[in-house]
């Protein structure tokens, strides 16, 4: 970058200015650095706490990547329904999809729209709790939630 004084205060001489510009962190990078992750431990596919969940999964579902406690979602079942409850990040461009199946052999082909949960206990900043319910009056049903992290 060069700056030229055209007003004559520096006798019309050019002045060279140098510096380093660091790009802004993505929401994922900011989340990871907030937990002290760096290098390969900060990669989306890494699992620094060894709990079987990648950093991307822990980011999407509000878990701590340095603590192996917690789960991505919880399932509850009553006589006529099964419900999945999960945290969803407010920002970061993550796409969430709740899918249902009558049997595991047929695959998860039905989409279910989750509802914002009235229960806000334990929800970390930047997340909201959602839940989706599937009727099981025909015997059984299965739910899963998928998250796509950019």
N, C-alpha and C positions, 0 to 999 in steps of 0.2 A: 504494500500500500504506500503510496506517495502522497504527501500533502504539500501543496504549493501556496505560499503566501502571496496572493495577488494584490493585497493592500499596501505592500511596500514596507511594512514594519520590519521584515527580516531581509530587506534589500532584494526582494524578489527571488530569494534562493529557495530551492526545494528542500524539504525536510523529509527524511525517511522515518517511518514509524513501523515497528514490527511487533508482533505479539502472537499469541496462540488463542485460537477460538475453539472452545469446547462445545460440541452440540448438546442441546438439552437432553436430559435423560428421558427415556420412554417411561410410562407408568410402571411397567414391569421392572425396568432397571432401578427406578427409584425405590420400589418395594424391596427388591433384593438388597440394595445397598443399605436400606433401613435395618436389615437384619445382619449386616456386616458381611454379606456374601461378596466374593470377588473371584476373579480367575475362573477356572473350570467349575468351581462350586456354585457360581452364579448362573451357569447356563440353564436354559429352560428344561433340558432333559436330565439335569443332575439331581441327585438325591442325597444332599449332604448329611441329613439326619438318619438315613438308612431305614426309613419307615415304609419304603415301597411306593411312595408318592413322589412324582417329579416336582421340581420347583414350579413348573407351569400349572400343575394340578393344585398345588398348595396355594399359589397366587390366585387362581380362579375361585377357589372355595374357602378362602379366608383362614388358612392354616399357617402355622409358624414353621418355616423350612429348617429351623435349627432345633426343633423339639419334635420328637417322634410321636407325641400324643395327638389325639384328635382323629376325626374321620371326615371324608369328603361330603358325605350325606348320611342321613339316618332314615331308616325304614320303620314304620309302625304298621301293625296289622290288627284289624278288628274282624268280626264275623263276616262283614259284607264289603270290606274295602281294605286297600293297602295305600299308605301315604308315604311319600318321600319328602323330606325336608332338607334344604341345603342353603348355603350362603351364596349370594351372587354379588359380584363386584359392581359398583356404580359406574366406574370409569375404566378405560383401558381397552375398549373395543372388543371385549370378550363376547362370543356368541354362545348362548346356552340353549339346550334343547332337552326337554323331558320326553322320553319315549316309553311306550307301553307295549306289552305282548301278552297274549293269552297263554302261550306256551313258549318255552325256550327254543324248541325245535323250529318254530316259525319265524323267529327273529323279532326284533323290536321295530315294528312297522307303523305303529300308531303314535301320532304326536299328541301330547297333552299340554295345555296352556297352564303354567303354574300361576298361583295367586300369591300376592304379598301376604306374608304371615302377620297376624296380630301380635305374635310373641316376638318381642325385640330383646329379650334377655340374652346377654352374652354375645351380641352382634358387634363385631369390631367396626371402628370407623371406616367408612368407605365401602361398606357392604350392607346388603339388605337380606333378610331371611324370606325365602319362598317355600311354598309347599304345593304339591300336586297329588291328587287323589284319584284312584282307579277303583271302580266297583268290581267286586269279586263275587257277585251273586251267582255267577255261573261256575263257581268252583275255585278258580285260582287266577292270579294275574301277576305280572312282573313289571317293575318300573326301573328306569335308570335315567340319570341325567348326564349329558355330555357337555363339555365346554371346549370351545376352540379359542385358543389364545393366539393373537396375531404375532 
